[in-house]
């Protein structure tokens, strides 16, 4: 059975490096690129119901689809076909939940490599994924 590799895509150079790494290192794997449209938690959700869309949601979904189309094109240039998926929610949570639900063997994710105050203030999706994922997580820095 083919190994399954999930690659997180957000349009950053680090995510592009993660995709390139996955394509090079795991060409025989079944690769899926996932983009998570982050929706606000807290204040906005207190005043909306499940049928109310967050402002900018349609544009964010369209942007996510564009990023995934570009990822699929990059893979196609390497003669590799990949699957693409758009999720909504908190990126670190959605990446891990999707990887678990779909029984992925590994996650490949880019990292900005922030340290100190920047990491504390901005958070780290890759760090949270590493801590919470029950499968192997490969963290790739921009090449």
N, C-alpha and C positions, 0 to 999 in steps of 0.2 A: 504494500500500500504506500502511496506517495505521502511524503511528509507535507504538512501544511504550515505555511509561513504567512504571518500577518505583518504588513508594513503600514505604519501610521504616516499619513500624508497631510501636511498643513501648508504647503507652498513655500516653506523655508528652504534655504540651501542645505540645512542639516537633514531635512526630510528627503530632499533629492539625493543626498549622499546615502541615506539609509536605503532608498530604493535601489540605487546603483549597487550598493553592497549586496543586497538580497539577490539581485539579478545575477551578479557575478559569483557569489558564494553558494547560492542555492538554486541553480538553474533547473534542476530536476524536481524541485519542490513545486507544489501547487501554491502559487502566490496570490494573495488577496491584498489589495490596497484599500485602506479605510480612511475616510475623512470624517471628522466629527465637527458638526456645526454646534458651536457652544451656545447654549441658551442661558440667559441669566437665571440665577436662583434668588430666592429671597424676595426683595421688594416687588419686582414685577409680577412674580407668580402669586403674590398675595392678592393682587387686584385683577387677575385674569382667570378665566376658566379654560377647560381643555380645548375649546373651539376658538379661542382668541390666539392670534399669531403675534409673536414678539415682533416689534418694529424691525425691519430689515431682514426678516427671516427668509423671504423669497430670494432676495439678493444673495444672502449667505449660502443658501442651498444651490443656487446657480453657480456661484463661485466654487463651491465644493465639487460640483459636477465637472466644471472646467479643469480643476486641479487633477481630478481622477482621469479625465480624458487625456490629459498631458502625460500622466503616469502610464496609462495604457499604451500611448504612442511611444514613449521611451522604451517600454518593454518590447513592443512590436519591432522596434529598430534592432533589438537583440534576438529577434525571432522567438520571443517568449510571450505567451498569452497569459494575461492576468485577469482576475476578477476584480471588480470595484464595488464598494459599498459606502453609502453615506449614512451616518448615524447622527442623532441629535442628543445633546446633553453635556455633561461634564467630560471633557476629552479623556482624562486618565481613567475614569470609571467606565466609560463606554468602550474604550479599547480593551480593557481587561475583561469586562463582562462578555463582549463579543467573542474574544479569543477563547474564553472558557466555554461559552454556549456552543460554539462551533468546533470545539475540540482541536484548536490549533496546537502545533508542536512547539512553535516559537514565535516570538514577536521581534521585529526589527524596528527600532525607533531612533530618530535623530535627537541630538542634544545640543543645546546652545553652550553648554559648559559654563554656566553662570556659577559664581561663587559668592559667599558672604551675604551681604545685604541684598544684592540683586536677586539672589536665589530665594531668600526669605520673602522679599516683597513681591516678586513676580511668580513665585511658585515654580515647580518643576514637574511637568507632565511625565517626562521620562523617568525621573526619580520615583514618582508615585507608582508608575507602571512596574518598575523593577521591584519595588517593595510588595506590591499586591498580587502580581501575576504568579500563578503556580507553575508556569512553564518557563523555559529558558527565554531570557530577554537579552538581545544584543543591542547595545547602545553605540551609535555611530556618530562621530563628530565630522563636521564638514571637512572634505578632503581637499 
